Amino acid sequence: MTADNLSNQSKPSNQSKQSIQAKQGNGNQEASGNILMVQGTTSDAGKSTLVAGLCRYFARQGRRVAPFKPQNMALNSAVTLDGGEIGRAQALQAEACYLAPHTDFNPILLKPNSDTSSQVIVQGKALSHMEAQTYFGKDSQGYRTKAMAAVLDSLSRLERQYELILVEGAGSPAEINLREGDIANMGFAEAVDCPVILIADIDKGGVFAHIVGTLALLSASEQARVRGVVINRFRGDISLLQPGLDWLEAKIDKPVLGVLPYLNDLRLEAEDALDARQVSTDNARFRVLVLVFPRISNHTDFDPLRLHPDIDFRYQQVNEAFEGQAIDADLIILPGSKSVRQDLATMVAQGWDRALKRHLRYGGKVIGICGGYQMLGLAIEDPQGVEGEAGDSDGLGLLPIVTELTSNKRLAQVKGTIKLAGESASIAGYEIHCGRSKVLSKATKPLVLESDEGNRFNEGCLSNDGQIFGSYLHGLFDSPEACALLLGWAGLSSAATVDPEAIKQAQLDRLADTLAEHLDMARLGAIITEMPPKAHK
Ligand SMILES: NC(=O)CC[C@H](N)C(=O)O
């Protein structure tokens, strides 16, 4: 790949998109595997978004491009086609490349279930606590060696299949306490000898200090591999910024590759942070409240509701005192959780058990998804201590199910039909859970699903009074048909149609257009090609 053809921008027709897909689908062609890494001066500087935009930009040109994040810490994950689990940001970036998600795009995923411990997922598979101990040993050096081996193994597979690999760092490379044994930022870039660009968020203020300070805290060889900087989320008059940019380029002796505008209404899945923004609620006629657990997982389940013009959508932190306040919702949703028993205890301590019952007495509806579904049941048992201390907890007692957490994590993409209130619709989604739930009585299971392996099964549970529905399915509002059916059941009739997939595709294209306009793509192309990766395999 040459700098020229990297910067040669064109929008593909639908036909060339298909040929990209075909190309991307069957890897094993000649590939030089150029690597570019994006690091940020802070968390939330815009790394994921920049990588997603670059993925779409290059994929639209017919390039074989893939995303990569060596190590991700997030509770928002996606099920891959090869039956594993990766961070959602990498799944979105894969989609930006017109690719299905693959475990190699994010070989290490850490899912925190307390302030001091995480579930470790290596190349898509969750290690049990025992495995984690033997895999990594007790010291951080043990972890680094094994994790780095997995990272390089995945990367070398991608290098054989793709022309360009766009790598996202994590947090900032200048976290002094995390530098030793780092595999997520400069530790990775040094190991594979790839160029780095640094992105900084000007909206937060202090952008010059962030950039100069970050570079000052790097070693000489790390500084040298930072080949340019990108300033993100700028609003206002660029001519007023220009003197600052000139000063910066002289000070750091590196180019500013571009200043990206503040994309106020960019609606792309958040990597991990909860995105509470919603479209205008002027015409909203239905109130949805999603409880936010300290260890909420897969909050992107709610994006279709957050972006729905008929819905007044709210997140409510369950660890904040609320007792006595009016709940003010037609539908309350309990989301997934990485620490179900503990999040349930937090919720009950704040009086949410009583609040939910009151809401139901007034005719409100309740949905529980995955961990939230488990909480609605009679009991949650964790005899092996899969999510912390071993033991049992009483559930909220609103659905006739009993759950046992097992070390055998279920990961599956599923599709089928949902039947509620006499209506049925097709539905698709994914399951990520250690728990297995038994429905005790003859309660209705409203879903008939089929997994990738072709197994058909009934899923979910509806209370006898028809007011409470629980399911393991993440992404259950993504299909417009299923979303309309669920909202209809919950009391919102003739809801507008929101198609999150179409929104996502339009946003990725818009992002790529923005990068094409505001980044010096010729220079970026040169950065990518002038530093061939060293043989690290
Ligand atoms: N995604 C989830 O909510 C998972 C629920 C629970 N932590 C389990 O593993 O079963």
Ligand as a Chemical Component Dictionary entry (heavy atoms), coordinates in Angstrom:
data_LIG
# 
_chem_comp.id                   LIG 
_chem_comp.type                 NON-POLYMER 
_chem_comp.pdbx_formal_charge   0 
_chem_comp.three_letter_code    LIG 
# 
loop_
_chem_comp_atom.comp_id 
_chem_comp_atom.atom_id 
_chem_comp_atom.alt_atom_id 
_chem_comp_atom.type_symbol 
_chem_comp_atom.charge 
_chem_comp_atom.model_Cartn_x 
_chem_comp_atom.model_Cartn_y 
_chem_comp_atom.model_Cartn_z 
_chem_comp_atom.pdbx_ordinal 
LIG N1 N1 N 0 -24.716 -9.521  30.919 1  
LIG C1 C1 C 0 -25.265 -9.822  32.086 2  
LIG O1 O1 O 0 -26.102 -9.117  32.603 3  
LIG C2 C2 C 0 -24.735 -11.032 32.787 4  
LIG C3 C3 C 0 -25.467 -11.358 34.040 5  
LIG C4 C4 C 0 -24.631 -12.148 34.993 6  
LIG N2 N2 N 0 -23.469 -11.379 35.364 7  
LIG C5 C5 C 0 -24.234 -13.463 34.397 8  
LIG O2 O2 O 0 -23.109 -13.613 33.959 9  
LIG O3 O3 O 0 -25.041 -14.333 34.311 10 
# 
loop_
_chem_comp_bond.comp_id 
_chem_comp_bond.atom_id_1 
_chem_comp_bond.atom_id_2 
_chem_comp_bond.value_order 
_chem_comp_bond.pdbx_ordinal 
LIG N1 C1 SING 1 
LIG C1 O1 DOUB 2 
LIG C1 C2 SING 3 
LIG C2 C3 SING 4 
LIG C3 C4 SING 5 
LIG C4 N2 SING 6 
LIG C4 C5 SING 7 
LIG C5 O2 DOUB 8 
LIG C5 O3 SING 9 
# 
